[in-house]
Amino acid sequence: MSSPVEQQNWPGPLSAAVARMCTGLRPEVSQRTAEGFDEVLRRLAAPLQVAVAGRIKSGKSTLVNALIGRRVAPTDVGECTRLVTRFQYGTVDRVEVVFHDGEKQALPFDADGGIPADLGVEPERVSHLEAYLTNAVLRDLTVIDTPGLGSLDAASVARTEQLLGALDPDPDSDSDELDPVSRNAVAGAEAVLYVVTQAVRADDQQALAAFTAATAGREAGPVNAIAVLNKADTVEPDSVPDSGGDTWRAAELLAAEQAGLLGPRVADVLPVIGLLAETAEAGGFSSADADVLHRLAALDAETRQTLLLSADLFTGWECEIPADEREGLLARLDLHGIRRALAAVDDDPEITAGALRRTLRDACGLDGVLHRLDDVFRARADGIKAAAGLASLTALAHASDDQARVHDAIELLLSRPEAHQLQLLEALTLVSSGAVTLPEDLAEEVLRVGGSSGTAERLGLAGKERQALVDYAMERATWWRSFTSFGATPAQARVGYVVHRAYFLIWQELRNG
C-alpha cells in the first residue's frame, strides 16, 4: 500500500522527492521544525504561487484580471487595493476576509462579479483576502495580487515587501506588519510577475533582489521571475531610437533595454497593454462598444482626426456621438485601442464585435505573456516548487537545532542523478544572484543552458542541424569538465560540474533521440 506522500498529487517527481525527504525527517526534528515541515508539504501540493508585484499605479490589478479572464480584482484605489489578495481555484465562487488573528469572514462578490470596494469591516483588522474562483486557469496557478511599492500608505508597502521578502519582521512587534499566522497564509509566493512602466527605478531592482520564495531567502532569477512593461501604448516612438515611429516596436525595444537593467533577475521583460488585455479577455468589450466604433468610423475625416488627437478632445469635442458613450469606450480601450479598432473597421466595414475583440486581444501583447508564463513557470513548476521547498527546509533548520540533520538529507537528495534539474536551478540562482561570480561570457552561458526551454536554444544554436547540436553539446561538456578540474574556485567548480552534466545529458538525449 502506498504512503500518503505517494498518494498526493505532487507537481512532479522533484516535488515528490522533497516531500518524501520531508516526511522521513519529520520524526527526527523538533516539534517547531516539524510544524514548519507540514507547511512545506502543504505548499508543495498546492498550485504554483505567482505574485503580481510592482509600483503603485503600474496596472497590476488590471493585468491580474486579464490573466484570470474575469474582472474581479478592484483597479480603483480603495480598501482592497491596499491588501494582498490571493486568487485560487474553488468549486464555488466566494471571497474570504482573513483577519490578523486568523479569523475568517465570508463576503459576497458585488453585482458585477468583483470583490466589493467596501469590505464592511475595519481595514486595520484585515490581514489579506482569499478569493476562490471556478476559472480553470487557476487550477495550476494561484495568482497573488499585491499592493503597490511606492505607495504613500506605509502598511500597504509593508505587505508587498513582506511578500517579496524585503522585510524580516519581528513577530513580537506591535507594528502594522503581517503577523505569523497571516504571513504563513500569504507569503507563499514561489514566482513573481513583476510589472514595470517606462522608467525602471531603484526600488524595482531592490524588490526583485529581495524577492523570496516560500519565505526562504531564495533570490529572484530567470527561473522564477518575469517582468512586463505595462501600458506599452504610452511609449512615445520618437523617444526610442530605431522604432520607425511604431508604438509597439518602440515598446519592444524599451522592454529589451529594461531586460538589461533588470537582468539577470528576470527571464524576460515583455510589453503588454494591460487595459486592452483586461477588456478583451475579461468580457469588457460589448456589441454596444462595437456599434460606437462603427459610428466613429463613419464620421467625417476632420472630426475623427480631431477626436483622436487626445483623450480630452475625444470626450469633449462636439460631435453626433454622445459624450458618455465615448467616455465609456475610452475607459475600456484608451486612444491606442480605439485607433487599432478603427483601423480594423476601415479594413472591413462589416467586421463583427467578436472579430473586433479578437483584434484588440491580438494587439495587447497578452499572448506573449501567457506563453512565457507557460514556458518559464508552468513548465518548470515542479522544479520551482521543489527548490522553494528545499530553501524553506533549510531556513527552518537554520532557526533550530536541526541544521546538520536537514543539511545532510538535502545533500543526499541533491547527489542523486534524478535531482540534476534541482542542481541546475540552484546553479542558475547562484549565478543570477551574484552569489557565484563567473566571467561574463560563462555567466551568460549558464543562464542560457539553465534558463531556456528548447534544446537548440539551450545550446545557443537555434536553427542548426542535429549533428551540429550533438557535436557542440559534447564539446561544451568537455570544456566545462576541464574548467571544473583546472582553474575554477570551489564555488565555480560546483556550478561548473552541474553545467557539464547538463551538456552531457543534452548530448545523450540528442544521440538517443
Residue pairs with C-beta under 8 A, 6 or more apart in sequence:
3 23
4 23
5 16
5 19
5 20
5 23
6 16
8 16
8 19
8 45
9 45
10 16
10 19
10 44
10 45
10 382
11 44
11 48
11 381
11 382
11 385
11 386
12 381
12 382
12 383
12 386
13 382
13 418
14 382
14 383
14 385
14 386
14 418
14 419
14 421
14 422
15 44
15 382
15 385
15 386
15 389
17 386
17 413
17 416
17 418
17 419
18 40
18 44
18 386
18 389
18 390
18 393
18 413
19 41
19 44
19 45
19 389
21 393
21 409
21 410
21 413
22 37
22 40
22 41
22 44
22 389
22 393
23 37
23 41
24 409
25 37
25 405
25 406
25 409
26 34
26 37
26 38
27 34
28 402
28 405
29 37
29 397
29 400
29 402
29 405
29 406
30 400
30 401
30 402
32 400
33 396
33 397
33 400
33 402
33 406
36 392
36 396
37 393
37 396
39 184
39 392
40 214
40 389
40 392
40 393
40 396
43 49
43 188
43 190
43 214
43 385
43 388
43 389
43 392
44 385
44 386
44 389
46 142
46 188
47 88
47 89
47 138
47 139
47 140
47 141
47 142
48 140
48 141
48 142
48 190
48 191
48 377
48 378
48 381
48 384
48 385
49 142
49 144
49 188
49 189
49 190
49 191
50 141
50 142
50 143
50 144
50 189
50 190
50 191
50 192
50 193
50 373
50 377
51 144
51 146
51 163
51 164
51 189
51 191
51 192
51 193
52 60
52 63
52 64
52 67
52 143
52 144
52 145
52 146
52 192
52 193
52 195
53 60
53 146
53 149
53 160
53 163
53 164
53 192
53 193
53 194
53 195
53 207
54 60
54 148
54 149
54 194
54 195
54 196
54 204
54 230
55 148
55 149
55 150
55 195
55 196
55 197
55 201
55 203
55 204
56 147
56 148
56 149
56 150
56 151
57 148
58 148
58 195
58 196
58 197
58 230
58 231
59 195
59 197
59 230
59 231
59 274
59 275
60 145
60 146
60 148
60 195
61 73
61 74
61 75
61 81
61 145
62 73
62 75
62 230
62 274
62 275
62 277
62 278
63 193
63 195
63 228
63 230
63 272
63 274
63 277
63 278
64 73
64 87
64 143
64 145
65 71
65 72
65 73
65 75
65 278
65 281
65 282
66 274
66 277
66 278
66 280
66 281
66 282
66 364
66 366
67 137
67 143
67 369
67 370
67 373
68 87
68 133
68 135
68 137
68 138
68 143
68 282
69 135
69 137
69 281
69 282
70 113
70 133
70 135
70 282
70 283
71 112
71 113
71 114
71 278
71 282
71 283
71 284
72 87
72 109
72 113
72 114
72 115
72 131
72 133
73 80
73 85
73 87
73 114
73 115
73 145
74 80
74 81
74 114
74 115
74 117
75 81
76 117
78 117
78 118
79 117
79 118
79 119
79 123
80 115
80 116
80 117
80 119
80 129
81 147
81 148
81 156
82 123
82 147
82 151
82 153
82 155
82 156
82 159
83 123
83 126
83 128
83 129
83 147
83 156
83 159
84 127
84 128
84 129
84 144
84 145
84 146
84 147
84 159
84 160
84 163
84 186
85 115
85 128
85 129
85 130
85 131
85 144
85 145
86 128
86 129
86 130
86 131
86 142
86 143
86 144
86 145
86 185
86 186
87 131
87 133
87 138
87 142
87 143
87 144
87 145
88 130
88 131
88 132
88 133
88 138
88 142
88 143
89 132
89 133
89 134
89 135
89 136
89 138
89 139
89 142
90 132
90 133
90 134
91 134
92 132
92 134
93 109
93 113
93 132
93 133
93 134
94 106
94 107
94 108
94 109
94 131
94 132
95 106
95 107
95 108
95 109
95 115
95 116
95 129
95 130
95 131
95 132
96 104
96 105
96 106
96 107
96 129
96 130
96 131
96 132
97 104
97 105
97 106
97 107
97 119
97 121
97 126
97 129
98 104
98 126
98 127
98 128
98 129
98 130
98 182
98 185
99 105
99 121
99 125
99 126
99 127
100 125
100 126
100 127
100 178
100 179
100 181
100 182
101 179
101 181
102 181
102 182
104 130
105 121
107 115
107 116
107 119
107 120
108 116
109 115
109 116
110 116
110 117
115 129
115 131
119 126
124 176
127 178
127 179
127 181
127 182
127 185
127 186
128 159
128 178
128 182
128 185
128 186
130 185
140 378
140 381
141 373
141 377
141 378
144 163
144 186
144 189
146 159
146 160
146 163
146 164
147 153
147 156
147 157
147 159
147 160
148 156
148 157
148 160
149 157
149 160
149 161
149 203
149 204
149 207
150 157
150 201
150 203
151 157
154 176
155 176
158 167
158 175
158 176
158 177
158 178
159 177
159 178
159 186
160 207
161 167
161 207
161 210
162 169
162 177
162 178
162 183
162 186
162 187
163 186
163 187
163 189
164 189
164 192
164 207
164 208
164 210
164 211
164 212
165 187
165 210
165 211
165 212
165 215
165 217
166 206
166 207
166 210
167 177
169 175
169 177
169 178
169 183
171 179
171 180
178 186
178 187
183 215
187 212
187 214
187 215
188 214
188 215
189 211
189 213
189 214
190 213
190 214
190 224
190 384
190 385
190 388
191 213
191 224
191 225
191 226
191 376
191 377
191 384
192 208
192 211
192 220
192 224
192 225
192 226
193 225
193 226
193 227
193 228
193 369
193 373
194 204
194 207
194 208
194 220
194 225
194 226
194 227
194 228
194 262
194 266
195 227
195 228
195 230
195 274
196 204
196 227
196 228
196 229
196 230
196 258
196 262
196 269
197 229
197 230
197 231
197 234
198 229
198 231
198 234
198 235
198 254
200 258
200 261
200 262
204 262
205 261
205 262
205 265
208 220
208 225
208 227
208 262
208 265
208 266
209 219
209 220
209 265
211 219
211 220
211 224
211 225
211 265
212 218
212 219
213 224
213 384
213 387
213 388
213 391
214 388
214 389
214 391
214 392
215 392
215 395
216 388
216 391
216 392
216 394
216 395
217 391
217 395
218 224
218 387
218 388
218 391
218 429
219 265
219 429
219 432
219 433
219 435
220 265
220 266
221 264
221 265
221 266
221 428
221 429
221 432
221 433
222 263
222 264
222 265
222 266
222 267
222 376
222 428
222 432
222 447
222 450
222 451
223 267
223 376
223 380
223 383
223 384
223 387
223 425
223 428
223 429
223 432
223 450
223 451
224 376
224 377
224 384
224 388
225 265
225 266
225 267
226 266
226 267
226 268
226 269
226 270
226 369
226 372
226 373
226 376
226 377
227 258
227 259
227 262
227 266
227 268
227 269
227 270
228 269
228 270
228 271
228 272
228 369
229 251
229 254
229 255
229 258
229 269
229 270
229 271
229 272
230 272
230 273
230 274
231 273
231 274
231 275
232 247
232 248
232 251
232 255
232 271
232 272
232 273
232 365
233 247
233 251
233 273
233 276
233 334
233 335
233 336
233 337
234 336
235 247
235 250
235 251
235 254
235 271
236 250
237 243
237 244
237 245
237 246
237 247
237 249
237 250
238 245
239 250
240 249
240 250
240 253
240 254
241 253
242 253
243 249
243 250
243 253
247 336
248 271
248 363
248 365
251 271
252 271
254 271
255 269
255 270
255 271
256 269
258 269
259 266
259 268
259 269
262 269
264 431
264 432
264 443
264 447
265 432
267 372
267 376
267 451
268 372
268 376
270 365
270 368
270 369
270 372
271 365
271 368
272 364
272 365
272 366
272 368
272 369
273 334
273 336
273 337
273 363
273 364
273 365
274 364
275 332
275 333
275 334
275 337
276 333
276 334
276 336
276 337
276 360
276 361
276 363
276 364
277 361
277 364
277 365
277 366
278 284
279 285
279 332
279 333
279 337
279 360
280 357
280 358
280 360
280 361
280 364
280 366
281 361
281 366
284 332
285 332
285 333
285 353
285 356
285 357
285 360
286 353
287 353
289 328
289 329
289 332
289 333
289 353
289 356
290 352
290 353
290 356
292 321
292 325
292 326
292 328
292 329
293 329
293 338
293 341
293 342
293 345
293 356
294 345
294 349
295 320
295 321
296 304
296 307
296 321
296 338
296 342
297 304
297 342
297 345
297 346
297 349
299 307
299 319
299 320
299 321
303 317
303 319
304 342
306 313
306 317
307 313
307 314
307 317
307 319
307 326
308 314
308 335
308 338
308 339
308 342
310 335
311 330
311 334
311 335
314 326
314 330
314 335
314 338
315 323
315 326
315 327
315 330
316 323
329 338
330 338
333 341
333 360
337 360
337 363
337 364
340 359
340 360
340 363
341 356
341 359
341 360
344 351
344 355
344 356
344 359
345 351
345 356
348 355
351 359
361 367
375 453
377 384
379 453
380 425
382 421
383 421
383 422
383 425
384 425
386 422
387 422
387 425
387 426
387 429
390 410
390 413
390 422
393 406
393 410
394 406
394 407
394 410
396 402
396 406
397 403
397 405
397 406
397 407
413 419
413 422
414 422
414 423
414 426
420 498
420 501
420 502
420 505
423 498
423 501
424 449
424 450
424 498
424 499
424 502
425 450
426 498
427 436
427 446
427 450
427 494
427 495
427 498
427 499
428 446
428 447
428 450
428 451
429 435
430 436
430 491
430 495
431 438
431 443
431 446
431 447
431 495
432 447
435 491
436 491
436 492
436 494
436 495
437 443
437 492
438 446
438 492
438 495
445 460
445 476
445 499
446 495
446 499
448 457
448 458
448 460
449 458
449 459
449 499
449 502
449 503
450 499
450 502
452 458
454 462
455 469
455 506
455 509
455 510
456 462
456 463
456 464
456 469
458 502
458 506
459 469
459 472
459 473
459 476
459 506
461 468
461 469
461 472
464 472
466 510
469 506
469 510
470 507
470 510
470 511
473 503
473 504
473 506
473 507
473 510
474 503
474 504
474 507
476 503
477 500
477 501
477 503
477 504
477 507
480 496
480 497
480 499
480 500
480 503
481 496
481 497
481 500
483 492
483 496
484 492
484 493
484 496
484 497
484 500
485 493
488 496
